[in-house]
Amino acid sequence: MKISALINADSGSTPGDSESLLRAALEEMGLAADVQPVEPHQLRRAVDSALQTRPDALIMWGGDGSIACALSASGPSGPPVLALPGGTMNLVHKRLHGDVSDWKAILQATLANPVSRPFAAGCVGERQFYVAAMVGKVTNLAAPREAARRGELLKAAEMAVQADAMSVERRLTLLASHGEWRQAFNAVAAAIVVGAGQEPKLEVAAIDPNSTLDWLAIAFDALIHGWREAESIDLDETRTVQITDVEGLVVPATIDGEVLELPSGATVTLKRHAANVLRARPA
């Protein structure tokens, strides 16, 4: 098997000696690879160069952004991508490998019995996402969320209020398509998640609180029970959903962690075969 491997050593949890560790792990399995550490600003160029060598598999060791770059560049006709967790959140890796978070365990299990599988993505215009798109003013919670993660709860609450992230004034309409009929949802915010099951789908969670206190209650309920089980969250499964601001304003969004704005009326669609991934063959 011809393997190319790229390492984003600046990712959140990639060890400083990642290059030598990866080479040693591959040698233990009787394998070799062209292993290249890459600076973040050179990542896309390095991925393109690696793909030009026509490898049988491309290893990408890094965070969600690094994996997304490799998947998008490789596409449905390119070699499968073996994603190794090296970021902070590692959400793409959780979708791929479940609760297994040790990079070496993933590498060994996959290369011992590899299988290539199609990998679905959500699409907004020309952008693809592999975990989730969040829409609504709640996407302004990125800084408060980081403060909460550091244990600075009072600061997190203050920042959320200052960012006006819990406002219920901005209203959205979500229109999920189901063949010949559509399901409409009113919402202040919503999450559109690429489903991790056998059948590719978009999972839509629409949140429509009546007040800031109601917002906080819904958030607490989701924290305790999980968002799929929380009350006051409308759920749907679809392949296409349109997002419209009732006043025609741009829609704040976070797509796989990147903050941006979408035009009112933007449509999110499911791409069933966006790329190929290398995984361990199920027992």
C-alpha positions, 0 to 999 in steps of 0.5 A: 500500500502506497501511503502519504501522510501529512501532519499539522503539528500546530493542531491542538493535541498533536505531539511535538515529536509526531513525525518520528512517532508516526514513522515508528508506528508505521514501521512496527506494522511493516509499512512505510509512508512519505511523512511530511509535517506541514505549516497551517498556511501551507496545508492545502498546497501540501494536500494537493501535492500529496494527492498528485503522487496518487497514493492508495491512502492519505493519512492526515493527522490534525484537527477538524480543519485539517481533516476537512481540507484533506477530505474536500481536496480528495473528494469522491474520486480520490484516495481514502483519507485516514484521519488521526485526531490531533485537534482540540474538539476532534468532532470529525474523528468522533464521527469516524471512530466513535469513542476511540481517541488514541491516534495509534490505536486508530492507526493500527486498527485501521491499517491492520484491516482497512476498508474504504467507505464513502463519507457524507457531507452537508453543503452550503453553496460550494462549502462542505461541512462534515460535522454541523452547521449552527445558525442564528445569533447563538453562533456568537457564543464561541468566546463564551463557550471557550471561557466556560471550558476554562471554568470561568462560568461568570465570565462566560455568562457575562460574555454571552449577554454582551454578545446578545447571543441569547436574543430571541428577537431575530427569527428564522424559518427552516423549510425541510424537504421530504419529497413532494412536501415540506416541513416548516419550523420557526426558530431562533437558532438551529443545528444541522448535523451530518448524521453518523448512521448507516444511511446518510442524512441531515439531522435538523434541530430547531430551537424556538424559545419565547424568552431568554429564560426559556432559552437558558432552560432549553440549553440546560435541558439539552446539556443534561439529556442531550439535544436529541432528547431535550424538550422544546427542540423540534427535530427532523431528518432530511436531505435538504433544508432552506434557512430564511431570516424573516426580515431578509437579513444575513444569517449568522452561522458557524460551519464546522467551527468557522464563523461566517454569514449566510444569505437569507434563503440559503439552502443546505443539502446532503452530499451522500458521497463527498469523499472516501475515508479509510476505517477499520473493517467492522468485525 
